Amino acid sequence: MTADDHVRVDLTGAPQTMLATLYARALDADLPHPILNDRWAKDTVAGIDFDWTQTTITARRSPAVTTRSAHFDTWVRQFLALHPKATVLHLGCGLDSRYLRVAPGPDVQWYDIDYPEVAELRGRLLPGGGEGHHVVAASVTDPAWLHDIPIGAPVLALGEGLTMYLSEADGLDLLNRIVEHCGTGELQFDAFNSLGIRSQWTNSVVRRSGATLRWAINGPDDILSAVPGTRLLAWMSPFDTVAFDLVRPAYRLLANAMSRVPALRYMAQYHRYSF
Ligand SMILES: C[S@@+](CC[C@H](N)C(=O)[O-])C[C@H]1O[C@@H](n2cnc3c(N)ncnc32)[C@H](O)[C@@H]1O
């Protein structure tokens, strides 16, 4: 590929943050012991003309992203093992190659959904996934796109690195709309608690992008009380996941120290519900 073939990106706000998560996955793929080993992330980064230092992501910091991606890959695979005929709504997908990593079976309809400027980049940078793979160019908070999603199979609605960019009202409306429209399935997403939202100025990826983090979720009750029909399947700190066992000892020491303080342990949290 010559320099002229590279895709230039000029994004600000929440869409820009997906460059940081993408770059973390690409750096991980070059580590001697990768956590995710996402070769598509490497290829995608190689196709983009961007000063990646702007993301502030380094190989040492990459496990914050790759353990999360590995964890949600596992939850997605578990859902698809139970429901080989299913619909997946990958909300705020960015340039994530999850569809390629998970390689769902022929009876899965998979929708990658993000803002139009991100969806357009996906089309240029990532291989399409064949008949069962769709890219939806829309804000997830726009009620219109959901009407076009055929119902009939169980639905997995998954948002990695998304909820914190939504307002609480928009986020809850989205979850309620999905539950009402889709009938049966699962919600899987990560969230920040109030401390995570209040301390967003310490998050260099967010600060540099100009995005604002808004929705604090402090535990499952915030969802169960506001989204009728949901039942809790799992709620955990990233430090308590199997994927986290793969991080370097120094990183684990820090996590162990943070885990002693509940507000820090659950500053980021993973949620899973059935409906
Ligand atoms: C931190 S990135 C995560 C991207 C991807 N899930 C990943 O793990 O690489 C946040 C993503 O959420 C998307 N996003 C935020 N608000 C959105 C909205 N209202 N509608 C669609 N996408 C949104 C951004 O465009 C961006 O791609």
The ligand as an SDF file (V2000), in Angstrom:
LIG
                    3D

 27 29  0  0  0  0  0  0  0  0999 V2000
  -14.9470    4.0030   22.5350 C   0  0  0  0  0  0  0  0  0  0  0  0
  -15.5630    3.7950   20.9200 S   0  0  0  0  0  0  0  0  0  0  0  0
  -15.8770    2.0410   20.9290 C   0  0  0  0  0  0  0  0  0  0  0  0
  -15.9820    1.4830   19.5540 C   0  0  0  0  0  0  0  0  0  0  0  0
  -16.0560   -0.0390   19.4790 C   0  0  0  0  0  0  0  0  0  0  0  0
  -17.1580   -0.5780   20.2050 N   0  0  0  0  0  0  0  0  0  0  0  0
  -14.7690   -0.6280   19.9730 C   0  0  0  0  0  0  0  0  0  0  0  0
  -14.7560   -1.3080   21.0150 O   0  0  0  0  0  0  0  0  0  0  0  0
  -13.7540   -0.4090   19.3130 O   0  0  0  0  0  0  0  0  0  0  0  0
  -17.2170    4.4870   21.0490 C   0  0  0  0  0  0  0  0  0  0  0  0
  -18.0350    4.2640   19.7970 C   0  0  0  0  0  0  0  0  0  0  0  0
  -19.4090    4.5760   20.0860 O   0  0  0  0  0  0  0  0  0  0  0  0
  -19.9250    5.2570   18.9690 C   0  0  0  0  0  0  0  0  0  0  0  0
  -21.0740    6.0370   19.3930 N   0  0  0  0  0  0  0  0  0  0  0  0
  -21.1670    6.8820   20.4490 C   0  0  0  0  0  0  0  0  0  0  0  0
  -22.4030    7.4120   20.5060 N   0  0  0  0  0  0  0  0  0  0  0  0
  -23.0880    6.8630   19.4700 C   0  0  0  0  0  0  0  0  0  0  0  0
  -24.4150    7.0090   18.9860 C   0  0  0  0  0  0  0  0  0  0  0  0
  -25.2870    7.8270   19.5810 N   0  0  0  0  0  0  0  0  0  0  0  0
  -24.7770    6.2920   17.9030 N   0  0  0  0  0  0  0  0  0  0  0  0
  -23.9100    5.4760   17.2620 C   0  0  0  0  0  0  0  0  0  0  0  0
  -22.6480    5.2820   17.6930 N   0  0  0  0  0  0  0  0  0  0  0  0
  -22.2470    5.9800   18.7690 C   0  0  0  0  0  0  0  0  0  0  0  0
  -18.7780    6.1150   18.4850 C   0  0  0  0  0  0  0  0  0  0  0  0
  -18.9610    6.5980   17.1720 O   0  0  0  0  0  0  0  0  0  0  0  0
  -17.6140    5.1450   18.6160 C   0  0  0  0  0  0  0  0  0  0  0  0
  -17.4660    4.3570   17.4680 O   0  0  0  0  0  0  0  0  0  0  0  0
  1  2  1  0
  2  3  1  0
  2 10  1  0
  3  4  1  0
  4  5  1  0
  5  6  1  0
  5  7  1  0
  7  8  2  0
  7  9  1  0
 10 11  1  0
 11 12  1  0
 11 26  1  0
 12 13  1  0
 13 14  1  0
 13 24  1  0
 14 15  1  0
 14 23  1  0
 15 16  2  0
 16 17  1  0
 17 18  1  0
 17 23  2  0
 18 19  1  0
 18 20  2  0
 20 21  1  0
 21 22  2  0
 22 23  1  0
 24 25  1  0
 24 26  1  0
 26 27  1  0
M  CHG  2   2   1   9  -1
M  END
$$$$
